Amino acid sequence: MKILITGANGQVGWELARAAQPLGEVIALDRSGADLADPEGLRRLVRRLRPDVILNAAAYTAVDKAEDDEAAALRINGEAPGVLAQEALALDALLVHYSTDYVFDGTAQRPYVESDPTAPVSVYGRSKLIGEQAIAATGGRWLVFRTSWVYAPRGGNFPRTMLRLACEREALKVVADQFGAPTGARLIADVTTQAVARAADESAQGRFESGIYHLTASGSTSWHGLACAVIEGARKRGWPIKADTIDGIPAEQYPTRARRPFNSRMSTAALVARFGVSLPPWEQGIELLLDDLTERRVVV
Ligand SMILES: NC(=O)c1ccc[n+]([C@@H]2O[C@H](COP(=O)([O-])OP(=O)(O)OC[C@H]3O[C@@H](n4cnc5c(N)ncnc54)[C@H](OP(=O)(O)O)[C@@H]3O)[C@@H](O)[C@H]2O)c1
């Protein structure tokens, strides 16, 4: 199996480049090798490489910046996934793409299911929804995994930012009225490889069905709950934590350029039922992250 990975320097792309190795020949390209801002170049690349599987981990992920950079966000998150879907269809390849809880407005009082109406409240969310729709409209064999609150030992992410701030400041204020499931890039990559293997079997038996699935760790918390877990775990591991007070605040006291949903919780029941995966509690992923950062003495 020949597997093309885009966004190889990102959190998910980097983990995928490792997790996908047992599946076959992996070609993992960063922005310089596969630029989603150049959809026609991307088309030529896929035609030349002729992969069996495309794992599209590249995306315009700067949520606040996207508010003032809509054209680029739409090209990378909206148009390019459609081009990948067209080329995958022509090759009879499987396209795996990642989307986000930000396709919802976050007003539901329960975890979102895949069939719930979408209503993004940001340019980023809208651009990701357009990408989903472009893939579904093209047809072929595809899977879209909507995930949330992604972190990894590398790259910019909320847990690493909290660790840095907690080592610098005595008091922190963190948003406590937005809820979601912090999800490790490694979990996303591991579930993806299991799904790709399962999809290959299903395709061989002529019973593969394309679809959108929610892929997050189990449970949920607020940004404040996540910050407390990260900082407490780091303190136990001997990190030089200065922060004694971590206050929860409402989102309205922490204005950002882009609006964010209050409820980012998503049900993963459909994913579990179809792919037979087990999704560990979010706290477990955070413990692994802290072990990893502590062992490698990563300076955040
Ligand atoms: N991060 C989250 O909290 C979150 C939440 C929900 C869903 N998701 C989705 O999950 C997927 C993976 O996200 P992630 O967390 O791994 O994001 P990430 O760490 O920001 O990685 C995204 C990668 O895409 C690359 N990229 C940006 N523009 C590109 C372009 N024009 N051509 C090619 N590559 C480009 C970036 O390259 P550079 O390194 O060169 O900038 C970066 O390596 C994305 O689809 C994202 O929308 C993420």
The ligand as an SDF file (V2000), in Angstrom:
LIG
                    3D

 48 52  0  0  0  0  0  0  0  0999 V2000
   -5.2750   21.6270   16.3740 N   0  0  0  0  0  0  0  0  0  0  0  0
   -6.5230   21.4490   16.7890 C   0  0  0  0  0  0  0  0  0  0  0  0
   -6.8820   21.7530   17.9360 O   0  0  0  0  0  0  0  0  0  0  0  0
   -7.5440   20.8380   15.8680 C   0  0  0  0  0  0  0  0  0  0  0  0
   -8.8600   20.7030   16.3330 C   0  0  0  0  0  0  0  0  0  0  0  0
   -9.8070   20.1250   15.4870 C   0  0  0  0  0  0  0  0  0  0  0  0
   -9.4350   19.7050   14.2190 C   0  0  0  0  0  0  0  0  0  0  0  0
   -8.1660   19.8620   13.7910 N   0  0  0  0  0  0  0  0  0  0  0  0
   -7.8130   19.4120   12.4400 C   0  0  0  0  0  0  0  0  0  0  0  0
   -6.8840   18.3520   12.5400 O   0  0  0  0  0  0  0  0  0  0  0  0
   -6.0060   18.3780   11.4130 C   0  0  0  0  0  0  0  0  0  0  0  0
   -4.5690   18.3640   11.8770 C   0  0  0  0  0  0  0  0  0  0  0  0
   -4.3400   19.5190   12.6610 O   0  0  0  0  0  0  0  0  0  0  0  0
   -3.0250   19.7150   13.5290 P   0  0  0  0  0  0  0  0  0  0  0  0
   -3.4430   19.9450   14.9130 O   0  0  0  0  0  0  0  0  0  0  0  0
   -2.0360   18.6360   13.2290 O   0  0  0  0  0  0  0  0  0  0  0  0
   -2.5420   21.1100   12.9270 O   0  0  0  0  0  0  0  0  0  0  0  0
   -1.0920   21.7420   12.8680 P   0  0  0  0  0  0  0  0  0  0  0  0
   -0.2180   21.1680   13.9110 O   0  0  0  0  0  0  0  0  0  0  0  0
   -1.3080   23.2150   12.7940 O   0  0  0  0  0  0  0  0  0  0  0  0
   -0.5640   21.2070   11.4720 O   0  0  0  0  0  0  0  0  0  0  0  0
   -1.0860   21.6500   10.2690 C   0  0  0  0  0  0  0  0  0  0  0  0
   -0.0120   21.4860    9.2370 C   0  0  0  0  0  0  0  0  0  0  0  0
   -0.5420   21.9530    7.9940 O   0  0  0  0  0  0  0  0  0  0  0  0
    0.4830   22.6090    7.3550 C   0  0  0  0  0  0  0  0  0  0  0  0
    0.0150   23.5650    6.3700 N   0  0  0  0  0  0  0  0  0  0  0  0
   -0.5250   24.7950    6.5630 C   0  0  0  0  0  0  0  0  0  0  0  0
   -0.7720   25.3640    5.3760 N   0  0  0  0  0  0  0  0  0  0  0  0
   -0.3630   24.4810    4.4350 C   0  0  0  0  0  0  0  0  0  0  0  0
   -0.3420   24.4880    3.0250 C   0  0  0  0  0  0  0  0  0  0  0  0
   -0.7410   25.5460    2.3250 N   0  0  0  0  0  0  0  0  0  0  0  0
    0.1190   23.3910    2.3830 N   0  0  0  0  0  0  0  0  0  0  0  0
    0.5780   22.3430    3.0580 C   0  0  0  0  0  0  0  0  0  0  0  0
    0.6140   22.2750    4.4000 N   0  0  0  0  0  0  0  0  0  0  0  0
    0.1250   23.3410    5.0600 C   0  0  0  0  0  0  0  0  0  0  0  0
    1.2810   23.3330    8.4150 C   0  0  0  0  0  0  0  0  0  0  0  0
    2.5500   23.5310    7.8830 O   0  0  0  0  0  0  0  0  0  0  0  0
    3.6060   24.5580    8.4910 P   0  0  0  0  0  0  0  0  0  0  0  0
    4.2110   23.8010    9.6160 O   0  0  0  0  0  0  0  0  0  0  0  0
    4.5270   24.7990    7.3570 O   0  0  0  0  0  0  0  0  0  0  0  0
    2.8200   25.7570    8.9110 O   0  0  0  0  0  0  0  0  0  0  0  0
    1.2440   22.3190    9.5470 C   0  0  0  0  0  0  0  0  0  0  0  0
    2.3820   21.4830    9.5090 O   0  0  0  0  0  0  0  0  0  0  0  0
   -6.4020   19.6150   10.6010 C   0  0  0  0  0  0  0  0  0  0  0  0
   -7.2790   19.2330    9.5810 O   0  0  0  0  0  0  0  0  0  0  0  0
   -7.1480   20.4790   11.6070 C   0  0  0  0  0  0  0  0  0  0  0  0
   -8.0840   21.3370   10.9670 O   0  0  0  0  0  0  0  0  0  0  0  0
   -7.1910   20.3970   14.5960 C   0  0  0  0  0  0  0  0  0  0  0  0
  1  2  1  0
  2  3  2  0
  2  4  1  0
  4  5  1  0
  4 48  2  0
  5  6  2  0
  6  7  1  0
  7  8  2  0
  8  9  1  0
  8 48  1  0
  9 10  1  0
  9 46  1  0
 10 11  1  0
 11 12  1  0
 11 44  1  0
 12 13  1  0
 13 14  1  0
 14 15  2  0
 14 16  1  0
 14 17  1  0
 17 18  1  0
 18 19  2  0
 18 20  1  0
 18 21  1  0
 21 22  1  0
 22 23  1  0
 23 24  1  0
 23 42  1  0
 24 25  1  0
 25 26  1  0
 25 36  1  0
 26 27  1  0
 26 35  1  0
 27 28  2  0
 28 29  1  0
 29 30  1  0
 29 35  2  0
 30 31  1  0
 30 32  2  0
 32 33  1  0
 33 34  2  0
 34 35  1  0
 36 37  1  0
 36 42  1  0
 37 38  1  0
 38 39  2  0
 38 40  1  0
 38 41  1  0
 42 43  1  0
 44 45  1  0
 44 46  1  0
 46 47  1  0
M  CHG  2   8   1  16  -1
M  END
$$$$
